[in-house]
């Protein structure tokens, strides 16, 4: 078992692949309109905690912006940079 967890068996890049897939899903969902965490969870099938974690990374990367002054809900939407990435993702499929 320790062989499976060795540095040679798992690189940090390999461990990021599942997260990248989840972030891609979030970006695709936000490409159509702004959404709340609940909406993103419902449309992606991912738990809210996973959505929060990945949104935090996307906000820090400048791909998503958080709008929390609208009514009682917090909305997330893509920035211009995020929309360009969403178009690139769509084009690659």
PDB file of N, CA, C and O in Angstrom, chain B, residues numbered from 101:
ATOM      1  N   UNK B 101       0.818  -1.190   0.000  1.00  0.00           N
ATOM      2  CA  UNK B 101       0.000   0.000   0.000  1.00  0.00           C
ATOM      3  C   UNK B 101       0.862   1.253   0.000  1.00  0.00           C
ATOM      4  O   UNK B 101       0.519   2.229  -0.668  1.00  0.00           O
ATOM      5  N   UNK B 102       1.961   1.252   0.725  1.00  0.00           N
ATOM      6  CA  UNK B 102       2.809   2.440   0.754  1.00  0.00           C
ATOM      7  C   UNK B 102       3.394   2.730  -0.618  1.00  0.00           C
ATOM      8  O   UNK B 102       3.701   3.882  -0.926  1.00  0.00           O
ATOM      9  N   UNK B 103       3.555   1.691  -1.457  1.00  0.00           N
ATOM     10  CA  UNK B 103       4.035   1.902  -2.825  1.00  0.00           C
ATOM     11  C   UNK B 103       3.052   2.738  -3.635  1.00  0.00           C
ATOM     12  O   UNK B 103       3.457   3.541  -4.475  1.00  0.00           O
ATOM     13  N   UNK B 104       1.765   2.550  -3.383  1.00  0.00           N
ATOM     14  CA  UNK B 104       0.745   3.298  -4.105  1.00  0.00           C
ATOM     15  C   UNK B 104       0.766   4.776  -3.757  1.00  0.00           C
ATOM     16  O   UNK B 104       0.382   5.611  -4.575  1.00  0.00           O
ATOM     17  N   UNK B 105       1.207   5.104  -2.561  1.00  0.00           N
ATOM     18  CA  UNK B 105       1.206   6.477  -2.104  1.00  0.00           C
ATOM     19  C   UNK B 105       2.583   7.138  -2.179  1.00  0.00           C
ATOM     20  O   UNK B 105       2.786   8.223  -1.634  1.00  0.00           O
ATOM     21  N   UNK B 106       3.503   6.496  -2.838  1.00  0.00           N
ATOM     22  CA  UNK B 106       4.842   7.062  -2.945  1.00  0.00           C
ATOM     23  C   UNK B 106       4.831   8.287  -3.855  1.00  0.00           C
ATOM     24  O   UNK B 106       3.905   8.485  -4.642  1.00  0.00           O
ATOM     25  N   UNK B 107       5.870   9.102  -3.733  1.00  0.00           N
ATOM     26  CA  UNK B 107       5.986  10.300  -4.559  1.00  0.00           C
ATOM     27  C   UNK B 107       6.015   9.954  -6.039  1.00  0.00           C
ATOM     28  O   UNK B 107       5.521  10.716  -6.869  1.00  0.00           O
ATOM     29  N   UNK B 108       6.584   8.823  -6.365  1.00  0.00           N
ATOM     30  CA  UNK B 108       6.675   8.420  -7.778  1.00  0.00           C
ATOM     31  C   UNK B 108       5.318   8.008  -8.327  1.00  0.00           C
ATOM     32  O   UNK B 108       5.017   8.246  -9.496  1.00  0.00           O
ATOM     33  N   UNK B 109       4.497   7.388  -7.478  1.00  0.00           N
ATOM     34  CA  UNK B 109       3.190   6.899  -7.930  1.00  0.00           C
ATOM     35  C   UNK B 109       2.186   8.029  -8.103  1.00  0.00           C
ATOM     36  O   UNK B 109       1.363   8.000  -9.017  1.00  0.00           O
ATOM     37  N   UNK B 110       2.255   9.018  -7.228  1.00  0.00           N
ATOM     38  CA  UNK B 110       1.289  10.109  -7.270  1.00  0.00           C
ATOM     39  C   UNK B 110       2.020  11.443  -7.299  1.00  0.00           C
ATOM     40  O   UNK B 110       2.735  11.785  -6.357  1.00  0.00           O
ATOM     41  N   UNK B 111       1.846  12.179  -8.354  1.00  0.00           N
ATOM     42  CA  UNK B 111       2.412  13.524  -8.383  1.00  0.00           C
ATOM     43  C   UNK B 111       1.333  14.516  -7.987  1.00  0.00           C
ATOM     44  O   UNK B 111       0.148  14.183  -7.995  1.00  0.00           O
ATOM     45  N   UNK B 112       1.730  15.714  -7.646  1.00  0.00           N
ATOM     46  CA  UNK B 112       0.739  16.717  -7.271  1.00  0.00           C
ATOM     47  C   UNK B 112      -0.172  17.041  -8.447  1.00  0.00           C
ATOM     48  O   UNK B 112      -1.344  17.368  -8.256  1.00  0.00           O
ATOM     49  N   UNK B 113       0.357  16.953  -9.657  1.00  0.00           N
ATOM     50  CA  UNK B 113      -0.474  17.218 -10.840  1.00  0.00           C
ATOM     51  C   UNK B 113      -1.547  16.149 -10.989  1.00  0.00           C
ATOM     52  O   UNK B 113      -2.691  16.457 -11.323  1.00  0.00           O
ATOM     53  N   UNK B 114      -1.190  14.913 -10.745  1.00  0.00           N
ATOM     54  CA  UNK B 114      -2.169  13.831 -10.871  1.00  0.00           C
ATOM     55  C   UNK B 114      -3.283  13.977  -9.851  1.00  0.00           C
ATOM     56  O   UNK B 114      -4.434  13.644 -10.130  1.00  0.00           O
ATOM     57  N   UNK B 115      -2.945  14.472  -8.671  1.00  0.00           N
ATOM     58  CA  UNK B 115      -3.955  14.648  -7.635  1.00  0.00           C
ATOM     59  C   UNK B 115      -4.901  15.797  -7.933  1.00  0.00           C
ATOM     60  O   UNK B 115      -6.006  15.840  -7.391  1.00  0.00           O
ATOM     61  N   UNK B 116      -4.492  16.727  -8.785  1.00  0.00           N
ATOM     62  CA  UNK B 116      -5.323  17.883  -9.114  1.00  0.00           C
ATOM     63  C   UNK B 116      -6.313  17.596 -10.238  1.00  0.00           C
ATOM     64  O   UNK B 116      -7.227  18.391 -10.462  1.00  0.00           O
ATOM     65  N   UNK B 117      -6.157  16.488 -10.945  1.00  0.00           N
ATOM     66  CA  UNK B 117      -7.027  16.191 -12.090  1.00  0.00           C
ATOM     67  C   UNK B 117      -8.505  16.131 -11.708  1.00  0.00           C
ATOM     68  O   UNK B 117      -9.318  16.741 -12.403  1.00  0.00           O
ATOM     69  N   UNK B 118      -8.899  15.425 -10.635  1.00  0.00           N
ATOM     70  CA  UNK B 118     -10.327  15.423 -10.280  1.00  0.00           C
ATOM     71  C   UNK B 118     -10.851  16.819  -9.957  1.00  0.00           C
ATOM     72  O   UNK B 118     -11.971  17.157 -10.339  1.00  0.00           O
ATOM     73  N   UNK B 119     -10.067  17.626  -9.268  1.00  0.00           N
ATOM     74  CA  UNK B 119     -10.489  18.990  -8.946  1.00  0.00           C
ATOM     75  C   UNK B 119     -10.653  19.813 -10.210  1.00  0.00           C
ATOM     76  O   UNK B 119     -11.577  20.619 -10.315  1.00  0.00           O
ATOM     77  N   UNK B 120      -9.766  19.614 -11.164  1.00  0.00           N
ATOM     78  CA  UNK B 120      -9.855  20.345 -12.428  1.00  0.00           C
ATOM     79  C   UNK B 120     -11.156  20.010 -13.141  1.00  0.00           C
ATOM     80  O   UNK B 120     -11.810  20.893 -13.695  1.00  0.00           O
ATOM     81  N   UNK B 121     -11.527  18.750 -13.128  1.00  0.00           N
ATOM     82  CA  UNK B 121     -12.776  18.327 -13.754  1.00  0.00           C
ATOM     83  C   UNK B 121     -13.983  18.991 -13.084  1.00  0.00           C
ATOM     84  O   UNK B 121     -14.927  19.396 -13.763  1.00  0.00           O
ATOM     85  N   UNK B 122     -13.952  19.101 -11.762  1.00  0.00           N
ATOM     86  CA  UNK B 122     -15.051  19.734 -11.026  1.00  0.00           C
ATOM     87  C   UNK B 122     -15.106  21.226 -11.332  1.00  0.00           C
ATOM     88  O   UNK B 122     -16.187  21.793 -11.490  1.00  0.00           O
ATOM     89  N   UNK B 123     -13.947  21.855 -11.415  1.00  0.00           N
ATOM     90  CA  UNK B 123     -13.909  23.286 -11.735  1.00  0.00           C
ATOM     91  C   UNK B 123     -14.388  23.541 -13.149  1.00  0.00           C
ATOM     92  O   UNK B 123     -15.061  24.537 -13.413  1.00  0.00           O
ATOM     93  N   UNK B 124     -14.046  22.652 -14.051  1.00  0.00           N
ATOM     94  CA  UNK B 124     -14.523  22.773 -15.433  1.00  0.00           C
ATOM     95  C   UNK B 124     -16.042  22.683 -15.471  1.00  0.00           C
ATOM     96  O   UNK B 124     -16.690  23.435 -16.199  1.00  0.00           O
ATOM     97  N   UNK B 125     -16.609  21.779 -14.701  1.00  0.00           N
ATOM     98  CA  UNK B 125     -18.065  21.639 -14.622  1.00  0.00           C
ATOM     99  C   UNK B 125     -18.696  22.926 -14.092  1.00  0.00           C
ATOM    100  O   UNK B 125     -19.712  23.379 -14.619  1.00  0.00           O
ATOM    101  N   UNK B 126     -18.107  23.511 -13.061  1.00  0.00           N
ATOM    102  CA  UNK B 126     -18.620  24.754 -12.495  1.00  0.00           C
ATOM    103  C   UNK B 126     -18.543  25.872 -13.522  1.00  0.00           C
ATOM    104  O   UNK B 126     -19.492  26.642 -13.672  1.00  0.00           O
ATOM    105  N   UNK B 127     -17.440  25.969 -14.219  1.00  0.00           N
ATOM    106  CA  UNK B 127     -17.278  27.009 -15.246  1.00  0.00           C
ATOM    107  C   UNK B 127     -18.310  26.839 -16.349  1.00  0.00           C
ATOM    108  O   UNK B 127     -18.903  27.818 -16.803  1.00  0.00           O
ATOM    109  N   UNK B 128     -18.527  25.611 -16.780  1.00  0.00           N
ATOM    110  CA  UNK B 128     -19.548  25.359 -17.814  1.00  0.00           C
ATOM    111  C   UNK B 128     -20.923  25.804 -17.337  1.00  0.00           C
ATOM    112  O   UNK B 128     -21.667  26.437 -18.085  1.00  0.00           O
ATOM    113  N   UNK B 129     -21.263  25.474 -16.096  1.00  0.00           N
ATOM    114  CA  UNK B 129     -22.574  25.854 -15.568  1.00  0.00           C
ATOM    115  C   UNK B 129     -22.727  27.369 -15.462  1.00  0.00           C
ATOM    116  O   UNK B 129     -23.800  27.907 -15.734  1.00  0.00           O
ATOM    117  N   UNK B 130     -21.669  28.045 -15.072  1.00  0.00           N
ATOM    118  CA  UNK B 130     -21.737  29.499 -14.932  1.00  0.00           C
ATOM    119  C   UNK B 130     -21.666  30.230 -16.266  1.00  0.00           C
ATOM    120  O   UNK B 130     -21.924  31.432 -16.326  1.00  0.00           O
ATOM    121  N   UNK B 131     -21.323  29.524 -17.325  1.00  0.00           N
ATOM    122  CA  UNK B 131     -21.211  30.190 -18.631  1.00  0.00           C
ATOM    123  C   UNK B 131     -22.566  30.642 -19.168  1.00  0.00           C
ATOM    124  O   UNK B 131     -22.631  31.548 -20.000  1.00  0.00           O
ATOM    125  N   UNK B 132     -23.638  30.025 -18.703  1.00  0.00           N
ATOM    126  CA  UNK B 132     -24.970  30.397 -19.191  1.00  0.00           C
ATOM    127  C   UNK B 132     -25.586  31.545 -18.386  1.00  0.00           C
ATOM    128  O   UNK B 132     -26.291  32.392 -18.934  1.00  0.00           O
ATOM    129  N   UNK B 133     -25.307  31.562 -17.072  1.00  0.00           N
ATOM    130  CA  UNK B 133     -25.864  32.617 -16.217  1.00  0.00           C
ATOM    131  C   UNK B 133     -25.225  32.526 -14.837  1.00  0.00           C
ATOM    132  O   UNK B 133     -24.560  31.543 -14.509  1.00  0.00           O
ATOM    133  N   UNK B 134     -25.437  33.566 -14.034  1.00  0.00           N
ATOM    134  CA  UNK B 134     -24.939  33.531 -12.665  1.00  0.00           C
ATOM    135  C   UNK B 134     -25.789  32.561 -11.855  1.00  0.00           C
ATOM    136  O   UNK B 134     -26.966  32.357 -12.153  1.00  0.00           O
ATOM    137  N   UNK B 135     -25.184  31.960 -10.822  1.00  0.00           N
ATOM    138  CA  UNK B 135     -25.883  30.962 -10.023  1.00  0.00           C
ATOM    139  C   UNK B 135     -25.461  31.043  -8.569  1.00  0.00           C
ATOM    140  O   UNK B 135     -24.399  31.567  -8.234  1.00  0.00           O
ATOM    141  N   UNK B 136     -26.323  30.507  -7.712  1.00  0.00           N
ATOM    142  CA  UNK B 136     -25.989  30.347  -6.298  1.00  0.00           C
ATOM    143  C   UNK B 136     -25.280  29.001  -6.122  1.00  0.00           C
ATOM    144  O   UNK B 136     -25.248  28.180  -7.038  1.00  0.00           O
ATOM    145  N   UNK B 137     -24.721  28.792  -4.943  1.00  0.00           N
ATOM    146  CA  UNK B 137     -24.073  27.512  -4.645  1.00  0.00           C
ATOM    147  C   UNK B 137     -25.090  26.375  -4.725  1.00  0.00           C
ATOM    148  O   UNK B 137     -24.782  25.293  -5.224  1.00  0.00           O
ATOM    149  N   UNK B 138     -26.290  26.623  -4.236  1.00  0.00           N
ATOM    150  CA  UNK B 138     -27.335  25.598  -4.289  1.00  0.00           C
ATOM    151  C   UNK B 138     -27.654  25.217  -5.732  1.00  0.00           C
ATOM    152  O   UNK B 138     -27.787  24.033  -6.042  1.00  0.00           O
ATOM    153  N   UNK B 139     -27.779  26.204  -6.614  1.00  0.00           N
ATOM    154  CA  UNK B 139     -28.057  25.916  -8.026  1.00  0.00           C
ATOM    155  C   UNK B 139     -26.905  25.147  -8.659  1.00  0.00           C
ATOM    156  O   UNK B 139     -27.123  24.195  -9.408  1.00  0.00           O
ATOM    157  N   UNK B 140     -25.685  25.563  -8.357  1.00  0.00           N
ATOM    158  CA  UNK B 140     -24.520  24.870  -8.908  1.00  0.00           C
ATOM    159  C   UNK B 140     -24.452  23.430  -8.411  1.00  0.00           C
ATOM    160  O   UNK B 140     -24.102  22.524  -9.167  1.00  0.00           O
ATOM    161  N   UNK B 141     -24.783  23.223  -7.156  1.00  0.00           N
ATOM    162  CA  UNK B 141     -24.789  21.877  -6.598  1.00  0.00           C
ATOM    163  C   UNK B 141     -25.841  21.011  -7.286  1.00  0.00           C
ATOM    164  O   UNK B 141     -25.589  19.857  -7.635  1.00  0.00           O
ATOM    165  N   UNK B 142     -27.010  21.587  -7.471  1.00  0.00           N
ATOM    166  CA  UNK B 142     -28.109  20.846  -8.101  1.00  0.00           C
ATOM    167  C   UNK B 142     -27.791  20.488  -9.555  1.00  0.00           C
ATOM    168  O   UNK B 142     -28.032  19.359  -9.984  1.00  0.00           O
ATOM    169  N   UNK B 143     -27.249  21.446 -10.311  1.00  0.00           N
ATOM    170  CA  UNK B 143     -27.004  21.198 -11.738  1.00  0.00           C
ATOM    171  C   UNK B 143     -25.782  20.313 -11.986  1.00  0.00           C
ATOM    172  O   UNK B 143     -25.713  19.619 -13.000  1.00  0.00           O
ATOM    173  N   UNK B 144     -24.823  20.336 -11.064  1.00  0.00           N
ATOM    174  CA  UNK B 144     -23.607  19.548 -11.269  1.00  0.00           C
ATOM    175  C   UNK B 144     -23.633  18.197 -10.567  1.00  0.00           C
ATOM    176  O   UNK B 144     -22.881  17.289 -10.922  1.00  0.00           O
ATOM    177  N   UNK B 145     -24.503  18.071  -9.568  1.00  0.00           N
ATOM    178  CA  UNK B 145     -24.544  16.839  -8.802  1.00  0.00           C
ATOM    179  C   UNK B 145     -23.425  16.745  -7.766  1.00  0.00           C
ATOM    180  O   UNK B 145     -23.190  15.681  -7.194  1.00  0.00           O
ATOM    181  N   UNK B 146     -22.743  17.854  -7.528  1.00  0.00           N
ATOM    182  CA  UNK B 146     -21.651  17.888  -6.550  1.00  0.00           C
ATOM    183  C   UNK B 146     -22.158  18.436  -5.220  1.00  0.00           C
ATOM    184  O   UNK B 146     -23.067  19.266  -5.200  1.00  0.00           O
ATOM    185  N   UNK B 147     -21.583  17.982  -4.116  1.00  0.00           N
ATOM    186  CA  UNK B 147     -21.990  18.521  -2.809  1.00  0.00           C
ATOM    187  C   UNK B 147     -21.653  20.007  -2.690  1.00  0.00           C
ATOM    188  O   UNK B 147     -20.715  20.493  -3.322  1.00  0.00           O
ATOM    189  N   UNK B 148     -22.422  20.715  -1.881  1.00  0.00           N
ATOM    190  CA  UNK B 148     -22.192  22.153  -1.693  1.00  0.00           C
ATOM    191  C   UNK B 148     -20.786  22.441  -1.182  1.00  0.00           C
ATOM    192  O   UNK B 148     -20.178  23.436  -1.577  1.00  0.00           O
ATOM    193  N   UNK B 149     -20.267  21.590  -0.317  1.00  0.00           N
ATOM    194  CA  UNK B 149     -18.921  21.808   0.224  1.00  0.00           C
ATOM    195  C   UNK B 149     -17.872  21.763  -0.891  1.00  0.00           C
ATOM    196  O   UNK B 149     -16.910  22.531  -0.876  1.00  0.00           O
ATOM    197  N   UNK B 150     -18.061  20.878  -1.837  1.00  0.00           N
ATOM    198  CA  UNK B 150     -17.146  20.782  -2.981  1.00  0.00           C
ATOM    199  C   UNK B 150     -17.266  22.020  -3.851  1.00  0.00           C
ATOM    200  O   UNK B 150     -16.264  22.548  -4.334  1.00  0.00           O
ATOM    201  N   UNK B 151     -18.492  22.482  -4.051  1.00  0.00           N
ATOM    202  CA  UNK B 151     -18.722  23.694  -4.840  1.00  0.00           C
ATOM    203  C   UNK B 151     -18.029  24.877  -4.172  1.00  0.00           C
ATOM    204  O   UNK B 151     -17.324  25.634  -4.839  1.00  0.00           O
ATOM    205  N   UNK B 152     -18.221  25.047  -2.861  1.00  0.00           N
ATOM    206  CA  UNK B 152     -17.585  26.145  -2.126  1.00  0.00           C
ATOM    207  C   UNK B 152     -16.066  26.102  -2.274  1.00  0.00           C
ATOM    208  O   UNK B 152     -15.434  27.114  -2.577  1.00  0.00           O
ATOM    209  N   UNK B 153     -15.490  24.930  -2.059  1.00  0.00           N
ATOM    210  CA  UNK B 153     -14.033  24.798  -2.140  1.00  0.00           C
ATOM    211  C   UNK B 153     -13.504  25.189  -3.511  1.00  0.00           C
ATOM    212  O   UNK B 153     -12.512  25.910  -3.618  1.00  0.00           O
ATOM    213  N   UNK B 154     -14.162  24.714  -4.553  1.00  0.00           N
ATOM    214  CA  UNK B 154     -13.699  24.989  -5.907  1.00  0.00           C
ATOM    215  C   UNK B 154     -13.996  26.424  -6.336  1.00  0.00           C
ATOM    216  O   UNK B 154     -13.216  27.016  -7.082  1.00  0.00           O
ATOM    217  N   UNK B 155     -15.101  26.985  -5.880  1.00  0.00           N
ATOM    218  CA  UNK B 155     -15.390  28.391  -6.169  1.00  0.00           C
ATOM    219  C   UNK B 155     -14.332  29.296  -5.553  1.00  0.00           C
ATOM    220  O   UNK B 155     -13.949  30.305  -6.145  1.00  0.00           O
ATOM    221  N   UNK B 156     -13.865  28.938  -4.376  1.00  0.00           N
ATOM    222  CA  UNK B 156     -12.819  29.717  -3.718  1.00  0.00           C
ATOM    223  C   UNK B 156     -11.564  29.786  -4.589  1.00  0.00           C
ATOM    224  O   UNK B 156     -10.952  30.845  -4.724  1.00  0.00           O
ATOM    225  N   UNK B 157     -11.196  28.677  -5.165  1.00  0.00           N
ATOM    226  CA  UNK B 157     -10.035  28.619  -6.054  1.00  0.00           C
ATOM    227  C   UNK B 157     -10.289  29.449  -7.314  1.00  0.00           C
ATOM    228  O   UNK B 157      -9.410  30.181  -7.768  1.00  0.00           O
ATOM    229  N   UNK B 158     -11.484  29.331  -7.870  1.00  0.00           N
ATOM    230  CA  UNK B 158     -11.815  30.058  -9.103  1.00  0.00           C
ATOM    231  C   UNK B 158     -11.881  31.564  -8.867  1.00  0.00           C
ATOM    232  O   UNK B 158     -11.500  32.341  -9.742  1.00  0.00           O
ATOM    233  N   UNK B 159     -12.360  31.983  -7.699  1.00  0.00           N
ATOM    234  CA  UNK B 159     -12.392  33.406  -7.363  1.00  0.00           C
ATOM    235  C   UNK B 159     -10.967  33.933  -7.230  1.00  0.00           C
ATOM    236  O   UNK B 159     -10.650  35.000  -7.756  1.00  0.00           O
ATOM    237  N   UNK B 160     -10.111  33.197  -6.535  1.00  0.00           N
ATOM    238  CA  UNK B 160      -8.718  33.605  -6.369  1.00  0.00           C
ATOM    239  C   UNK B 160      -7.986  33.687  -7.709  1.00  0.00           C
ATOM    240  O   UNK B 160      -7.076  34.500  -7.877  1.00  0.00           O
ATOM    241  N   UNK B 161      -8.385  32.847  -8.654  1.00  0.00           N
ATOM    242  CA  UNK B 161      -7.762  32.840  -9.981  1.00  0.00           C
ATOM    243  C   UNK B 161      -8.309  33.946 -10.877  1.00  0.00           C
ATOM    244  O   UNK B 161      -7.805  34.153 -11.981  1.00  0.00           O
ATOM    245  N   UNK B 162      -9.330  34.656 -10.414  1.00  0.00           N
ATOM    246  CA  UNK B 162      -9.903  35.735 -11.211  1.00  0.00           C
ATOM    247  C   UNK B 162     -10.836  35.260 -12.311  1.00  0.00           C
ATOM    248  O   UNK B 162     -11.100  35.993 -13.265  1.00  0.00           O
ATOM    249  N   UNK B 163     -11.337  34.039 -12.184  1.00  0.00           N
ATOM    250  CA  UNK B 163     -12.245  33.483 -13.194  1.00  0.00           C
ATOM    251  C   UNK B 163     -13.709  33.666 -12.813  1.00  0.00           C
ATOM    252  O   UNK B 163     -14.583  33.676 -13.680  1.00  0.00           O
ATOM    253  N   UNK B 164     -13.974  33.810 -11.525  1.00  0.00           N
ATOM    254  CA  UNK B 164     -15.337  33.938 -11.008  1.00  0.00           C
ATOM    255  C   UNK B 164     -15.362  35.099 -10.027  1.00  0.00           C
ATOM    256  O   UNK B 164     -14.386  35.363  -9.324  1.00  0.00           O
ATOM    257  N   UNK B 165     -16.492  35.784  -9.993  1.00  0.00           N
ATOM    258  CA  UNK B 165     -16.684  36.864  -9.025  1.00  0.00           C
ATOM    259  C   UNK B 165     -17.913  36.533  -8.185  1.00  0.00           C
ATOM    260  O   UNK B 165     -18.887  35.956  -8.668  1.00  0.00           O
ATOM    261  N   UNK B 166     -17.835  36.918  -6.912  1.00  0.00           N
ATOM    262  CA  UNK B 166     -18.913  36.661  -5.958  1.00  0.00           C
ATOM    263  C   UNK B 166     -19.719  37.939  -5.776  1.00  0.00           C
ATOM    264  O   UNK B 166     -19.161  39.001  -5.500  1.00  0.00           O
ATOM    265  N   UNK B 167     -21.045  37.830  -5.935  1.00  0.00           N
ATOM    266  CA  UNK B 167     -21.950  38.961  -5.720  1.00  0.00           C
ATOM    267  C   UNK B 167     -22.815  38.647  -4.510  1.00  0.00           C
ATOM    268  O   UNK B 167     -23.680  37.774  -4.578  1.00  0.00           O
ATOM    269  N   UNK B 168     -22.593  39.343  -3.411  1.00  0.00           N
ATOM    270  CA  UNK B 168     -23.351  39.028  -2.208  1.00  0.00           C
ATOM    271  C   UNK B 168     -24.252  40.155  -1.740  1.00  0.00           C
ATOM    272  O   UNK B 168     -24.696  40.142  -0.592  1.00  0.00           O
ATOM    273  N   UNK B 169     -24.529  41.109  -2.574  1.00  0.00           N
ATOM    274  CA  UNK B 169     -25.383  42.226  -2.166  1.00  0.00           C
ATOM    275  C   UNK B 169     -26.743  42.189  -2.841  1.00  0.00           C
ATOM    276  O   UNK B 169     -27.468  43.184  -2.827  1.00  0.00           O
ATOM    277  N   UNK B 170     -27.092  41.078  -3.422  1.00  0.00           N
ATOM    278  CA  UNK B 170     -28.359  40.948  -4.127  1.00  0.00           C
ATOM    279  C   UNK B 170     -29.307  40.126  -3.251  1.00  0.00           C
ATOM    280  O   UNK B 170     -29.108  38.928  -3.053  1.00  0.00           O
ATOM    281  N   UNK B 171     -30.340  40.792  -2.731  1.00  0.00           N
ATOM    282  CA  UNK B 171     -31.317  40.126  -1.860  1.00  0.00           C
ATOM    283  C   UNK B 171     -30.615  39.372  -0.741  1.00  0.00           C
ATOM    284  O   UNK B 171     -29.694  39.898  -0.115  1.00  0.00           O
ATOM    285  N   UNK B 172     -31.042  38.157  -0.490  1.00  0.00           N
ATOM    286  CA  UNK B 172     -30.438  37.350   0.561  1.00  0.00           C
ATOM    287  C   UNK B 172     -29.520  36.271   0.008  1.00  0.00           C
ATOM    288  O   UNK B 172     -28.882  35.550   0.776  1.00  0.00           O
ATOM    289  N   UNK B 173     -29.442  36.149  -1.322  1.00  0.00           N
ATOM    290  CA  UNK B 173     -28.646  35.108  -1.940  1.00  0.00           C
ATOM    291  C   UNK B 173     -27.278  35.621  -2.371  1.00  0.00           C
ATOM    292  O   UNK B 173     -27.097  36.802  -2.666  1.00  0.00           O
ATOM    293  N   UNK B 174     -26.331  34.706  -2.399  1.00  0.00           N
ATOM    294  CA  UNK B 174     -24.992  35.011  -2.898  1.00  0.00           C
ATOM    295  C   UNK B 174     -24.875  34.362  -4.270  1.00  0.00           C
ATOM    296  O   UNK B 174     -25.038  33.151  -4.415  1.00  0.00           O
ATOM    297  N   UNK B 175     -24.590  35.182  -5.268  1.00  0.00           N
ATOM    298  CA  UNK B 175     -24.455  34.689  -6.627  1.00  0.00           C
ATOM    299  C   UNK B 175     -22.994  34.678  -7.052  1.00  0.00           C
ATOM    300  O   UNK B 175     -22.191  35.492  -6.596  1.00  0.00           O
ATOM    301  N   UNK B 176     -22.671  33.747  -7.926  1.00  0.00           N
ATOM    302  CA  UNK B 176     -21.354  33.660  -8.526  1.00  0.00           C
ATOM    303  C   UNK B 176     -21.525  33.765 -10.030  1.00  0.00           C
ATOM    304  O   UNK B 176     -22.457  33.202 -10.604  1.00  0.00           O
ATOM    305  N   UNK B 177     -20.613  34.493 -10.659  1.00  0.00           N
ATOM    306  CA  UNK B 177     -20.654  34.586 -12.115  1.00  0.00           C
ATOM    307  C   UNK B 177     -19.247  34.667 -12.670  1.00  0.00           C
ATOM    308  O   UNK B 177     -18.305  35.039 -11.970  1.00  0.00           O
ATOM    309  N   UNK B 178     -19.120  34.316 -13.928  1.00  0.00           N
ATOM    310  CA  UNK B 178     -17.816  34.340 -14.579  1.00  0.00           C
ATOM    311  C   UNK B 178     -17.378  35.772 -14.858  1.00  0.00           C
ATOM    312  O   UNK B 178     -18.196  36.643 -15.155  1.00  0.00           O
ATOM    313  N   UNK B 179     -16.088  35.994 -14.757  1.00  0.00           N
ATOM    314  CA  UNK B 179     -15.496  37.261 -15.184  1.00  0.00           C
ATOM    315  C   UNK B 179     -15.261  37.163 -16.695  1.00  0.00           C
ATOM    316  O   UNK B 179     -15.546  36.128 -17.298  1.00  0.00           O
ATOM    317  N   UNK B 180     -14.748  38.221 -17.303  1.00  0.00           N
ATOM    318  CA  UNK B 180     -14.416  38.158 -18.728  1.00  0.00           C
ATOM    319  C   UNK B 180     -13.407  37.052 -18.989  1.00  0.00           C
ATOM    320  O   UNK B 180     -13.520  36.305 -19.962  1.00  0.00           O
ATOM    321  N   UNK B 181     -12.424  36.958 -18.111  1.00  0.00           N
ATOM    322  CA  UNK B 181     -11.410  35.904 -18.215  1.00  0.00           C
ATOM    323  C   UNK B 181     -12.074  34.526 -18.104  1.00  0.00           C
ATOM    324  O   UNK B 181     -11.720  33.604 -18.839  1.00  0.00           O
ATOM    325  N   UNK B 182     -13.025  34.392 -17.195  1.00  0.00           N
ATOM    326  CA  UNK B 182     -13.757  33.145 -17.027  1.00  0.00           C
ATOM    327  C   UNK B 182     -14.580  32.783 -18.253  1.00  0.00           C
ATOM    328  O   UNK B 182     -14.653  31.615 -18.633  1.00  0.00           O
ATOM    329  N   UNK B 183     -15.204  33.792 -18.876  1.00  0.00           N
ATOM    330  CA  UNK B 183     -15.978  33.536 -20.098  1.00  0.00           C
ATOM    331  C   UNK B 183     -15.077  33.080 -21.241  1.00  0.00           C
ATOM    332  O   UNK B 183     -15.457  32.213 -22.028  1.00  0.00           O
ATOM    333  N   UNK B 184     -13.880  33.665 -21.330  1.00  0.00           N
ATOM    334  CA  UNK B 184     -12.935  33.230 -22.372  1.00  0.00           C
ATOM    335  C   UNK B 184     -12.533  31.771 -22.154  1.00  0.00           C
ATOM    336  O   UNK B 184     -12.436  30.996 -23.106  1.00  0.00           O
ATOM    337  N   UNK B 185     -12.304  31.410 -20.901  1.00  0.00           N
ATOM    338  CA  UNK B 185     -11.962  30.024 -20.590  1.00  0.00           C
ATOM    339  C   UNK B 185     -13.134  29.098 -20.899  1.00  0.00           C
ATOM    340  O   UNK B 185     -12.929  28.007 -21.430  1.00  0.00           O
ATOM    341  N   UNK B 186     -14.349  29.512 -20.579  1.00  0.00           N
ATOM    342  CA  UNK B 186     -15.538  28.696 -20.865  1.00  0.00           C
ATOM    343  C   UNK B 186     -15.671  28.449 -22.362  1.00  0.00           C
ATOM    344  O   UNK B 186     -16.005  27.341 -22.784  1.00  0.00           O
ATOM    345  N   UNK B 187     -15.409  29.481 -23.167  1.00  0.00           N
ATOM    346  CA  UNK B 187     -15.465  29.304 -24.615  1.00  0.00           C
ATOM    347  C   UNK B 187     -14.401  28.321 -25.101  1.00  0.00           C
ATOM    348  O   UNK B 187     -14.657  27.512 -25.992  1.00  0.00           O
ATOM    349  N   UNK B 188     -13.214  28.395 -24.515  1.00  0.00           N
ATOM    350  CA  UNK B 188     -12.145  27.479 -24.875  1.00  0.00           C
ATOM    351  C   UNK B 188     -12.500  26.037 -24.495  1.00  0.00           C
ATOM    352  O   UNK B 188     -12.197  25.099 -25.233  1.00  0.00           O
ATOM    353  N   UNK B 189     -13.139  25.875 -23.347  1.00  0.00           N
ATOM    354  CA  UNK B 189     -13.571  24.542 -22.904  1.00  0.00           C
ATOM    355  C   UNK B 189     -14.611  23.995 -23.863  1.00  0.00           C
ATOM    356  O   UNK B 189     -14.543  22.830 -24.254  1.00  0.00           O
ATOM    357  N   UNK B 190     -15.575  24.825 -24.246  1.00  0.00           N
ATOM    358  CA  UNK B 190     -16.612  24.390 -25.190  1.00  0.00           C
ATOM    359  C   UNK B 190     -16.010  24.017 -26.538  1.00  0.00           C
ATOM    360  O   UNK B 190     -16.423  23.033 -27.151  1.00  0.00           O
ATOM    361  N   UNK B 191     -15.046  24.791 -27.000  1.00  0.00           N
ATOM    362  CA  UNK B 191     -14.409  24.550 -28.299  1.00  0.00           C
ATOM    363  C   UNK B 191     -13.595  23.253 -28.292  1.00  0.00           C
ATOM    364  O   UNK B 191     -13.453  22.603 -29.327  1.00  0.00           O
ATOM    365  N   UNK B 192     -13.065  22.882 -27.138  1.00  0.00           N
ATOM    366  CA  UNK B 192     -12.227  21.684 -27.065  1.00  0.00           C
ATOM    367  C   UNK B 192     -13.032  20.393 -27.020  1.00  0.00           C
ATOM    368  O   UNK B 192     -12.480  19.305 -27.183  1.00  0.00           O
ATOM    369  N   UNK B 193     -14.334  20.513 -26.800  1.00  0.00           N
ATOM    370  CA  UNK B 193     -15.179  19.306 -26.731  1.00  0.00           C
ATOM    371  C   UNK B 193     -15.805  19.035 -28.021  1.00  0.00           C
ATOM    372  O   UNK B 193     -16.549  18.063 -28.153  1.00  0.00           O
TER     373      UNK B 193
END
